[in-house]
Amino acid sequence: MTKFPALKTYRIFISHAWDYNDEYYRFERLLKQTSLFEWTNYSVPNHNPLGTKTDRDLREALNRQIRPVNIVIILAGMYVVRSKWIQIEMNIAQSMNKPMIGIIPHGGQRTPRDVQDVVRVMIRWNTSSIVNAIRQNSI
């Protein structure tokens, strides 16, 4: 009987705008349905908020969420430029030297320069490209 090595479990934070939850949930399903790919979700979806009361508390809670991750995924729709919290999440990831990958929205043509400037790579919405980018860029 051949014994295979254990798969690495990737700790992933998916930065997204709550106003565009469908995209987040579609991305989460994509990762969950990928065979031979194990991951733990450190994201903050709107159905499971961090329960903070002030911006300062939220910033500290985001620091705690991002600190243990191997990689930060930025769902890079043009709405990113209007999202204070996605900008803050990118800044936190940068300050911790966390690798970031930008995901071009399904059917999207443009991505914000803010995202392009901080990510290691921009990836189209394609399962194998996304998984390969996570594997190649995670710490």
Chimera marker file (.cmm) of the C-alpha trace (Angstrom):
<marker_set name="trace">
<marker id="1" x="0.000" y="0.000" z="0.000" r="1" g="1" b="0" radius="0.5"/>
<marker id="2" x="1.421" y="3.369" z="-1.032" r="1" g="1" b="0" radius="0.5"/>
<marker id="3" x="1.436" y="5.991" z="1.659" r="1" g="1" b="0" radius="0.5"/>
<marker id="4" x="1.031" y="9.583" z="0.494" r="1" g="1" b="0" radius="0.5"/>
<marker id="5" x="2.393" y="12.545" z="2.428" r="1" g="1" b="0" radius="0.5"/>
<marker id="6" x="-0.158" y="14.590" z="4.329" r="1" g="1" b="0" radius="0.5"/>
<marker id="7" x="-1.488" y="17.626" z="2.526" r="1" g="1" b="0" radius="0.5"/>
<marker id="8" x="-0.581" y="21.011" z="3.887" r="1" g="1" b="0" radius="0.5"/>
<marker id="9" x="-3.579" y="22.810" z="5.353" r="1" g="1" b="0" radius="0.5"/>
<marker id="10" x="-3.434" y="26.411" z="4.141" r="1" g="1" b="0" radius="0.5"/>
<marker id="11" x="-4.612" y="29.126" z="6.530" r="1" g="1" b="0" radius="0.5"/>
<marker id="12" x="-6.337" y="31.663" z="4.272" r="1" g="1" b="0" radius="0.5"/>
<marker id="13" x="-7.846" y="35.090" z="4.857" r="1" g="1" b="0" radius="0.5"/>
<marker id="14" x="-10.167" y="36.186" z="2.038" r="1" g="1" b="0" radius="0.5"/>
<marker id="15" x="-10.497" y="39.968" z="1.963" r="1" g="1" b="0" radius="0.5"/>
<marker id="16" x="-13.839" y="40.974" z="0.495" r="1" g="1" b="0" radius="0.5"/>
<marker id="17" x="-16.588" y="43.570" z="0.669" r="1" g="1" b="0" radius="0.5"/>
<marker id="18" x="-19.709" y="42.524" z="2.545" r="1" g="1" b="0" radius="0.5"/>
<marker id="19" x="-21.763" y="44.363" z="-0.085" r="1" g="1" b="0" radius="0.5"/>
<marker id="20" x="-20.528" y="41.751" z="-2.587" r="1" g="1" b="0" radius="0.5"/>
<marker id="21" x="-21.092" y="38.607" z="-0.516" r="1" g="1" b="0" radius="0.5"/>
<marker id="22" x="-22.117" y="36.469" z="-3.489" r="1" g="1" b="0" radius="0.5"/>
<marker id="23" x="-18.581" y="36.695" z="-4.836" r="1" g="1" b="0" radius="0.5"/>
<marker id="24" x="-17.113" y="35.735" z="-1.447" r="1" g="1" b="0" radius="0.5"/>
<marker id="25" x="-19.402" y="32.708" z="-1.058" r="1" g="1" b="0" radius="0.5"/>
<marker id="26" x="-18.750" y="31.588" z="-4.650" r="1" g="1" b="0" radius="0.5"/>
<marker id="27" x="-14.996" y="31.793" z="-3.985" r="1" g="1" b="0" radius="0.5"/>
<marker id="28" x="-15.324" y="29.934" z="-0.690" r="1" g="1" b="0" radius="0.5"/>
<marker id="29" x="-17.314" y="27.143" z="-2.442" r="1" g="1" b="0" radius="0.5"/>
<marker id="30" x="-14.650" y="26.940" z="-5.136" r="1" g="1" b="0" radius="0.5"/>
<marker id="31" x="-11.974" y="26.229" z="-2.520" r="1" g="1" b="0" radius="0.5"/>
<marker id="32" x="-14.169" y="23.820" z="-0.546" r="1" g="1" b="0" radius="0.5"/>
<marker id="33" x="-14.929" y="21.784" z="-3.666" r="1" g="1" b="0" radius="0.5"/>
<marker id="34" x="-11.302" y="21.503" z="-4.749" r="1" g="1" b="0" radius="0.5"/>
<marker id="35" x="-9.965" y="17.992" z="-4.316" r="1" g="1" b="0" radius="0.5"/>
<marker id="36" x="-6.561" y="17.442" z="-2.746" r="1" g="1" b="0" radius="0.5"/>
<marker id="37" x="-6.614" y="20.927" z="-1.264" r="1" g="1" b="0" radius="0.5"/>
<marker id="38" x="-7.016" y="21.508" z="2.469" r="1" g="1" b="0" radius="0.5"/>
<marker id="39" x="-7.598" y="24.934" z="3.955" r="1" g="1" b="0" radius="0.5"/>
<marker id="40" x="-8.864" y="26.749" z="7.012" r="1" g="1" b="0" radius="0.5"/>
<marker id="41" x="-10.888" y="29.900" z="6.548" r="1" g="1" b="0" radius="0.5"/>
<marker id="42" x="-9.768" y="32.898" z="8.632" r="1" g="1" b="0" radius="0.5"/>
<marker id="43" x="-12.049" y="35.330" z="6.782" r="1" g="1" b="0" radius="0.5"/>
<marker id="44" x="-14.722" y="37.509" z="8.346" r="1" g="1" b="0" radius="0.5"/>
<marker id="45" x="-17.961" y="36.918" z="6.411" r="1" g="1" b="0" radius="0.5"/>
<marker id="46" x="-21.013" y="38.985" z="7.284" r="1" g="1" b="0" radius="0.5"/>
<marker id="47" x="-22.770" y="35.963" z="8.806" r="1" g="1" b="0" radius="0.5"/>
<marker id="48" x="-19.932" y="35.671" z="11.353" r="1" g="1" b="0" radius="0.5"/>
<marker id="49" x="-18.709" y="39.191" z="12.260" r="1" g="1" b="0" radius="0.5"/>
<marker id="50" x="-15.987" y="39.776" z="14.815" r="1" g="1" b="0" radius="0.5"/>
<marker id="51" x="-18.390" y="41.484" z="17.228" r="1" g="1" b="0" radius="0.5"/>
<marker id="52" x="-16.363" y="44.622" z="17.770" r="1" g="1" b="0" radius="0.5"/>
<marker id="53" x="-17.856" y="47.962" z="18.715" r="1" g="1" b="0" radius="0.5"/>
<marker id="54" x="-15.236" y="50.490" z="17.577" r="1" g="1" b="0" radius="0.5"/>
<marker id="55" x="-12.989" y="50.880" z="14.549" r="1" g="1" b="0" radius="0.5"/>
<marker id="56" x="-9.971" y="50.441" z="16.808" r="1" g="1" b="0" radius="0.5"/>
<marker id="57" x="-11.337" y="47.156" z="18.183" r="1" g="1" b="0" radius="0.5"/>
<marker id="58" x="-12.097" y="45.961" z="14.656" r="1" g="1" b="0" radius="0.5"/>
<marker id="59" x="-8.587" y="46.802" z="13.490" r="1" g="1" b="0" radius="0.5"/>
<marker id="60" x="-7.097" y="44.843" z="16.416" r="1" g="1" b="0" radius="0.5"/>
<marker id="61" x="-9.408" y="41.900" z="15.733" r="1" g="1" b="0" radius="0.5"/>
<marker id="62" x="-8.389" y="41.904" z="12.052" r="1" g="1" b="0" radius="0.5"/>
<marker id="63" x="-4.750" y="41.848" z="13.139" r="1" g="1" b="0" radius="0.5"/>
<marker id="64" x="-5.503" y="38.709" z="15.178" r="1" g="1" b="0" radius="0.5"/>
<marker id="65" x="-7.333" y="37.114" z="12.227" r="1" g="1" b="0" radius="0.5"/>
<marker id="66" x="-4.553" y="37.807" z="9.723" r="1" g="1" b="0" radius="0.5"/>
<marker id="67" x="-1.539" y="37.063" z="11.958" r="1" g="1" b="0" radius="0.5"/>
<marker id="68" x="-1.696" y="33.223" z="11.686" r="1" g="1" b="0" radius="0.5"/>
<marker id="69" x="-2.501" y="32.963" z="7.963" r="1" g="1" b="0" radius="0.5"/>
<marker id="70" x="-0.275" y="31.642" z="5.212" r="1" g="1" b="0" radius="0.5"/>
<marker id="71" x="-1.769" y="33.882" z="2.558" r="1" g="1" b="0" radius="0.5"/>
<marker id="72" x="-4.287" y="36.689" z="2.022" r="1" g="1" b="0" radius="0.5"/>
<marker id="73" x="-6.604" y="36.554" z="-0.968" r="1" g="1" b="0" radius="0.5"/>
<marker id="74" x="-7.984" y="39.864" z="-2.263" r="1" g="1" b="0" radius="0.5"/>
<marker id="75" x="-11.201" y="39.586" z="-4.256" r="1" g="1" b="0" radius="0.5"/>
<marker id="76" x="-10.240" y="42.475" z="-6.494" r="1" g="1" b="0" radius="0.5"/>
<marker id="77" x="-13.372" y="44.069" z="-7.878" r="1" g="1" b="0" radius="0.5"/>
<marker id="78" x="-13.340" y="47.798" z="-8.536" r="1" g="1" b="0" radius="0.5"/>
<marker id="79" x="-15.290" y="48.262" z="-5.285" r="1" g="1" b="0" radius="0.5"/>
<marker id="80" x="-11.991" y="47.750" z="-3.420" r="1" g="1" b="0" radius="0.5"/>
<marker id="81" x="-11.072" y="51.396" z="-3.950" r="1" g="1" b="0" radius="0.5"/>
<marker id="82" x="-14.205" y="52.410" z="-2.004" r="1" g="1" b="0" radius="0.5"/>
<marker id="83" x="-13.739" y="49.916" z="0.811" r="1" g="1" b="0" radius="0.5"/>
<marker id="84" x="-11.936" y="51.340" z="3.813" r="1" g="1" b="0" radius="0.5"/>
<marker id="85" x="-11.714" y="47.893" z="5.439" r="1" g="1" b="0" radius="0.5"/>
<marker id="86" x="-10.251" y="46.061" z="2.452" r="1" g="1" b="0" radius="0.5"/>
<marker id="87" x="-7.583" y="48.763" z="2.317" r="1" g="1" b="0" radius="0.5"/>
<marker id="88" x="-6.928" y="48.259" z="6.041" r="1" g="1" b="0" radius="0.5"/>
<marker id="89" x="-6.739" y="44.471" z="5.599" r="1" g="1" b="0" radius="0.5"/>
<marker id="90" x="-4.188" y="44.910" z="2.796" r="1" g="1" b="0" radius="0.5"/>
<marker id="91" x="-2.158" y="47.269" z="5.006" r="1" g="1" b="0" radius="0.5"/>
<marker id="92" x="-2.232" y="44.782" z="7.887" r="1" g="1" b="0" radius="0.5"/>
<marker id="93" x="-1.113" y="41.960" z="5.577" r="1" g="1" b="0" radius="0.5"/>
<marker id="94" x="1.710" y="44.134" z="4.223" r="1" g="1" b="0" radius="0.5"/>
<marker id="95" x="2.867" y="45.092" z="7.720" r="1" g="1" b="0" radius="0.5"/>
<marker id="96" x="3.090" y="41.375" z="8.594" r="1" g="1" b="0" radius="0.5"/>
<marker id="97" x="4.791" y="40.465" z="5.298" r="1" g="1" b="0" radius="0.5"/>
<marker id="98" x="1.920" y="38.160" z="4.392" r="1" g="1" b="0" radius="0.5"/>
<marker id="99" x="1.842" y="37.184" z="0.725" r="1" g="1" b="0" radius="0.5"/>
<marker id="100" x="-1.242" y="38.405" z="-1.115" r="1" g="1" b="0" radius="0.5"/>
<marker id="101" x="-2.915" y="37.149" z="-4.279" r="1" g="1" b="0" radius="0.5"/>
<marker id="102" x="-5.438" y="39.209" z="-6.217" r="1" g="1" b="0" radius="0.5"/>
<marker id="103" x="-8.412" y="37.459" z="-7.786" r="1" g="1" b="0" radius="0.5"/>
<marker id="104" x="-9.907" y="39.143" z="-10.830" r="1" g="1" b="0" radius="0.5"/>
<marker id="105" x="-13.696" y="39.001" z="-10.411" r="1" g="1" b="0" radius="0.5"/>
<marker id="106" x="-15.646" y="36.498" z="-12.469" r="1" g="1" b="0" radius="0.5"/>
<marker id="107" x="-16.047" y="38.177" z="-15.854" r="1" g="1" b="0" radius="0.5"/>
<marker id="108" x="-14.099" y="41.248" z="-14.691" r="1" g="1" b="0" radius="0.5"/>
<marker id="109" x="-11.885" y="43.262" z="-17.002" r="1" g="1" b="0" radius="0.5"/>
<marker id="110" x="-10.367" y="45.814" z="-14.629" r="1" g="1" b="0" radius="0.5"/>
<marker id="111" x="-8.793" y="45.587" z="-11.204" r="1" g="1" b="0" radius="0.5"/>
<marker id="112" x="-7.798" y="48.410" z="-8.876" r="1" g="1" b="0" radius="0.5"/>
<marker id="113" x="-4.208" y="49.659" z="-9.053" r="1" g="1" b="0" radius="0.5"/>
<marker id="114" x="-4.195" y="49.559" z="-5.206" r="1" g="1" b="0" radius="0.5"/>
<marker id="115" x="-4.485" y="45.782" z="-5.363" r="1" g="1" b="0" radius="0.5"/>
<marker id="116" x="-2.099" y="45.272" z="-8.291" r="1" g="1" b="0" radius="0.5"/>
<marker id="117" x="0.579" y="47.226" z="-6.410" r="1" g="1" b="0" radius="0.5"/>
<marker id="118" x="0.578" y="44.964" z="-3.319" r="1" g="1" b="0" radius="0.5"/>
<marker id="119" x="-0.173" y="41.445" z="-4.539" r="1" g="1" b="0" radius="0.5"/>
<marker id="120" x="2.375" y="38.935" z="-5.743" r="1" g="1" b="0" radius="0.5"/>
<marker id="121" x="0.169" y="37.879" z="-8.630" r="1" g="1" b="0" radius="0.5"/>
<marker id="122" x="-3.238" y="38.620" z="-10.152" r="1" g="1" b="0" radius="0.5"/>
<marker id="123" x="-5.186" y="35.479" z="-11.034" r="1" g="1" b="0" radius="0.5"/>
<marker id="124" x="-8.301" y="35.017" z="-13.146" r="1" g="1" b="0" radius="0.5"/>
<marker id="125" x="-11.247" y="33.152" z="-11.663" r="1" g="1" b="0" radius="0.5"/>
<marker id="126" x="-9.979" y="29.652" z="-12.475" r="1" g="1" b="0" radius="0.5"/>
<marker id="127" x="-9.727" y="26.882" z="-9.883" r="1" g="1" b="0" radius="0.5"/>
<marker id="128" x="-6.391" y="25.395" z="-10.935" r="1" g="1" b="0" radius="0.5"/>
<marker id="129" x="-4.757" y="28.835" z="-11.330" r="1" g="1" b="0" radius="0.5"/>
<marker id="130" x="-5.996" y="29.923" z="-7.912" r="1" g="1" b="0" radius="0.5"/>
<marker id="131" x="-4.905" y="26.745" z="-6.127" r="1" g="1" b="0" radius="0.5"/>
<marker id="132" x="-1.502" y="26.797" z="-7.849" r="1" g="1" b="0" radius="0.5"/>
<marker id="133" x="-0.994" y="30.446" z="-6.869" r="1" g="1" b="0" radius="0.5"/>
<marker id="134" x="-1.882" y="29.660" z="-3.249" r="1" g="1" b="0" radius="0.5"/>
<marker id="135" x="0.520" y="26.723" z="-3.181" r="1" g="1" b="0" radius="0.5"/>
<marker id="136" x="3.351" y="28.690" z="-4.807" r="1" g="1" b="0" radius="0.5"/>
<marker id="137" x="3.003" y="31.883" z="-2.770" r="1" g="1" b="0" radius="0.5"/>
<marker id="138" x="1.985" y="30.757" z="0.729" r="1" g="1" b="0" radius="0.5"/>
<marker id="139" x="4.329" y="30.952" z="3.643" r="1" g="1" b="0" radius="0.5"/>
<link id1="1" id2="2" r="1" g="1" b="0" radius="0.2"/>
<link id1="2" id2="3" r="1" g="1" b="0" radius="0.2"/>
<link id1="3" id2="4" r="1" g="1" b="0" radius="0.2"/>
<link id1="4" id2="5" r="1" g="1" b="0" radius="0.2"/>
<link id1="5" id2="6" r="1" g="1" b="0" radius="0.2"/>
<link id1="6" id2="7" r="1" g="1" b="0" radius="0.2"/>
<link id1="7" id2="8" r="1" g="1" b="0" radius="0.2"/>
<link id1="8" id2="9" r="1" g="1" b="0" radius="0.2"/>
<link id1="9" id2="10" r="1" g="1" b="0" radius="0.2"/>
<link id1="10" id2="11" r="1" g="1" b="0" radius="0.2"/>
<link id1="11" id2="12" r="1" g="1" b="0" radius="0.2"/>
<link id1="12" id2="13" r="1" g="1" b="0" radius="0.2"/>
<link id1="13" id2="14" r="1" g="1" b="0" radius="0.2"/>
<link id1="14" id2="15" r="1" g="1" b="0" radius="0.2"/>
<link id1="15" id2="16" r="1" g="1" b="0" radius="0.2"/>
<link id1="16" id2="17" r="1" g="1" b="0" radius="0.2"/>
<link id1="17" id2="18" r="1" g="1" b="0" radius="0.2"/>
<link id1="18" id2="19" r="1" g="1" b="0" radius="0.2"/>
<link id1="19" id2="20" r="1" g="1" b="0" radius="0.2"/>
<link id1="20" id2="21" r="1" g="1" b="0" radius="0.2"/>
<link id1="21" id2="22" r="1" g="1" b="0" radius="0.2"/>
<link id1="22" id2="23" r="1" g="1" b="0" radius="0.2"/>
<link id1="23" id2="24" r="1" g="1" b="0" radius="0.2"/>
<link id1="24" id2="25" r="1" g="1" b="0" radius="0.2"/>
<link id1="25" id2="26" r="1" g="1" b="0" radius="0.2"/>
<link id1="26" id2="27" r="1" g="1" b="0" radius="0.2"/>
<link id1="27" id2="28" r="1" g="1" b="0" radius="0.2"/>
<link id1="28" id2="29" r="1" g="1" b="0" radius="0.2"/>
<link id1="29" id2="30" r="1" g="1" b="0" radius="0.2"/>
<link id1="30" id2="31" r="1" g="1" b="0" radius="0.2"/>
<link id1="31" id2="32" r="1" g="1" b="0" radius="0.2"/>
<link id1="32" id2="33" r="1" g="1" b="0" radius="0.2"/>
<link id1="33" id2="34" r="1" g="1" b="0" radius="0.2"/>
<link id1="34" id2="35" r="1" g="1" b="0" radius="0.2"/>
<link id1="35" id2="36" r="1" g="1" b="0" radius="0.2"/>
<link id1="36" id2="37" r="1" g="1" b="0" radius="0.2"/>
<link id1="37" id2="38" r="1" g="1" b="0" radius="0.2"/>
<link id1="38" id2="39" r="1" g="1" b="0" radius="0.2"/>
<link id1="39" id2="40" r="1" g="1" b="0" radius="0.2"/>
<link id1="40" id2="41" r="1" g="1" b="0" radius="0.2"/>
<link id1="41" id2="42" r="1" g="1" b="0" radius="0.2"/>
<link id1="42" id2="43" r="1" g="1" b="0" radius="0.2"/>
<link id1="43" id2="44" r="1" g="1" b="0" radius="0.2"/>
<link id1="44" id2="45" r="1" g="1" b="0" radius="0.2"/>
<link id1="45" id2="46" r="1" g="1" b="0" radius="0.2"/>
<link id1="46" id2="47" r="1" g="1" b="0" radius="0.2"/>
<link id1="47" id2="48" r="1" g="1" b="0" radius="0.2"/>
<link id1="48" id2="49" r="1" g="1" b="0" radius="0.2"/>
<link id1="49" id2="50" r="1" g="1" b="0" radius="0.2"/>
<link id1="50" id2="51" r="1" g="1" b="0" radius="0.2"/>
<link id1="51" id2="52" r="1" g="1" b="0" radius="0.2"/>
<link id1="52" id2="53" r="1" g="1" b="0" radius="0.2"/>
<link id1="53" id2="54" r="1" g="1" b="0" radius="0.2"/>
<link id1="54" id2="55" r="1" g="1" b="0" radius="0.2"/>
<link id1="55" id2="56" r="1" g="1" b="0" radius="0.2"/>
<link id1="56" id2="57" r="1" g="1" b="0" radius="0.2"/>
<link id1="57" id2="58" r="1" g="1" b="0" radius="0.2"/>
<link id1="58" id2="59" r="1" g="1" b="0" radius="0.2"/>
<link id1="59" id2="60" r="1" g="1" b="0" radius="0.2"/>
<link id1="60" id2="61" r="1" g="1" b="0" radius="0.2"/>
<link id1="61" id2="62" r="1" g="1" b="0" radius="0.2"/>
<link id1="62" id2="63" r="1" g="1" b="0" radius="0.2"/>
<link id1="63" id2="64" r="1" g="1" b="0" radius="0.2"/>
<link id1="64" id2="65" r="1" g="1" b="0" radius="0.2"/>
<link id1="65" id2="66" r="1" g="1" b="0" radius="0.2"/>
<link id1="66" id2="67" r="1" g="1" b="0" radius="0.2"/>
<link id1="67" id2="68" r="1" g="1" b="0" radius="0.2"/>
<link id1="68" id2="69" r="1" g="1" b="0" radius="0.2"/>
<link id1="69" id2="70" r="1" g="1" b="0" radius="0.2"/>
<link id1="70" id2="71" r="1" g="1" b="0" radius="0.2"/>
<link id1="71" id2="72" r="1" g="1" b="0" radius="0.2"/>
<link id1="72" id2="73" r="1" g="1" b="0" radius="0.2"/>
<link id1="73" id2="74" r="1" g="1" b="0" radius="0.2"/>
<link id1="74" id2="75" r="1" g="1" b="0" radius="0.2"/>
<link id1="75" id2="76" r="1" g="1" b="0" radius="0.2"/>
<link id1="76" id2="77" r="1" g="1" b="0" radius="0.2"/>
<link id1="77" id2="78" r="1" g="1" b="0" radius="0.2"/>
<link id1="78" id2="79" r="1" g="1" b="0" radius="0.2"/>
<link id1="79" id2="80" r="1" g="1" b="0" radius="0.2"/>
<link id1="80" id2="81" r="1" g="1" b="0" radius="0.2"/>
<link id1="81" id2="82" r="1" g="1" b="0" radius="0.2"/>
<link id1="82" id2="83" r="1" g="1" b="0" radius="0.2"/>
<link id1="83" id2="84" r="1" g="1" b="0" radius="0.2"/>
<link id1="84" id2="85" r="1" g="1" b="0" radius="0.2"/>
<link id1="85" id2="86" r="1" g="1" b="0" radius="0.2"/>
<link id1="86" id2="87" r="1" g="1" b="0" radius="0.2"/>
<link id1="87" id2="88" r="1" g="1" b="0" radius="0.2"/>
<link id1="88" id2="89" r="1" g="1" b="0" radius="0.2"/>
<link id1="89" id2="90" r="1" g="1" b="0" radius="0.2"/>
<link id1="90" id2="91" r="1" g="1" b="0" radius="0.2"/>
<link id1="91" id2="92" r="1" g="1" b="0" radius="0.2"/>
<link id1="92" id2="93" r="1" g="1" b="0" radius="0.2"/>
<link id1="93" id2="94" r="1" g="1" b="0" radius="0.2"/>
<link id1="94" id2="95" r="1" g="1" b="0" radius="0.2"/>
<link id1="95" id2="96" r="1" g="1" b="0" radius="0.2"/>
<link id1="96" id2="97" r="1" g="1" b="0" radius="0.2"/>
<link id1="97" id2="98" r="1" g="1" b="0" radius="0.2"/>
<link id1="98" id2="99" r="1" g="1" b="0" radius="0.2"/>
<link id1="99" id2="100" r="1" g="1" b="0" radius="0.2"/>
<link id1="100" id2="101" r="1" g="1" b="0" radius="0.2"/>
<link id1="101" id2="102" r="1" g="1" b="0" radius="0.2"/>
<link id1="102" id2="103" r="1" g="1" b="0" radius="0.2"/>
<link id1="103" id2="104" r="1" g="1" b="0" radius="0.2"/>
<link id1="104" id2="105" r="1" g="1" b="0" radius="0.2"/>
<link id1="105" id2="106" r="1" g="1" b="0" radius="0.2"/>
<link id1="106" id2="107" r="1" g="1" b="0" radius="0.2"/>
<link id1="107" id2="108" r="1" g="1" b="0" radius="0.2"/>
<link id1="108" id2="109" r="1" g="1" b="0" radius="0.2"/>
<link id1="109" id2="110" r="1" g="1" b="0" radius="0.2"/>
<link id1="110" id2="111" r="1" g="1" b="0" radius="0.2"/>
<link id1="111" id2="112" r="1" g="1" b="0" radius="0.2"/>
<link id1="112" id2="113" r="1" g="1" b="0" radius="0.2"/>
<link id1="113" id2="114" r="1" g="1" b="0" radius="0.2"/>
<link id1="114" id2="115" r="1" g="1" b="0" radius="0.2"/>
<link id1="115" id2="116" r="1" g="1" b="0" radius="0.2"/>
<link id1="116" id2="117" r="1" g="1" b="0" radius="0.2"/>
<link id1="117" id2="118" r="1" g="1" b="0" radius="0.2"/>
<link id1="118" id2="119" r="1" g="1" b="0" radius="0.2"/>
<link id1="119" id2="120" r="1" g="1" b="0" radius="0.2"/>
<link id1="120" id2="121" r="1" g="1" b="0" radius="0.2"/>
<link id1="121" id2="122" r="1" g="1" b="0" radius="0.2"/>
<link id1="122" id2="123" r="1" g="1" b="0" radius="0.2"/>
<link id1="123" id2="124" r="1" g="1" b="0" radius="0.2"/>
<link id1="124" id2="125" r="1" g="1" b="0" radius="0.2"/>
<link id1="125" id2="126" r="1" g="1" b="0" radius="0.2"/>
<link id1="126" id2="127" r="1" g="1" b="0" radius="0.2"/>
<link id1="127" id2="128" r="1" g="1" b="0" radius="0.2"/>
<link id1="128" id2="129" r="1" g="1" b="0" radius="0.2"/>
<link id1="129" id2="130" r="1" g="1" b="0" radius="0.2"/>
<link id1="130" id2="131" r="1" g="1" b="0" radius="0.2"/>
<link id1="131" id2="132" r="1" g="1" b="0" radius="0.2"/>
<link id1="132" id2="133" r="1" g="1" b="0" radius="0.2"/>
<link id1="133" id2="134" r="1" g="1" b="0" radius="0.2"/>
<link id1="134" id2="135" r="1" g="1" b="0" radius="0.2"/>
<link id1="135" id2="136" r="1" g="1" b="0" radius="0.2"/>
<link id1="136" id2="137" r="1" g="1" b="0" radius="0.2"/>
<link id1="137" id2="138" r="1" g="1" b="0" radius="0.2"/>
<link id1="138" id2="139" r="1" g="1" b="0" radius="0.2"/>
</marker_set>
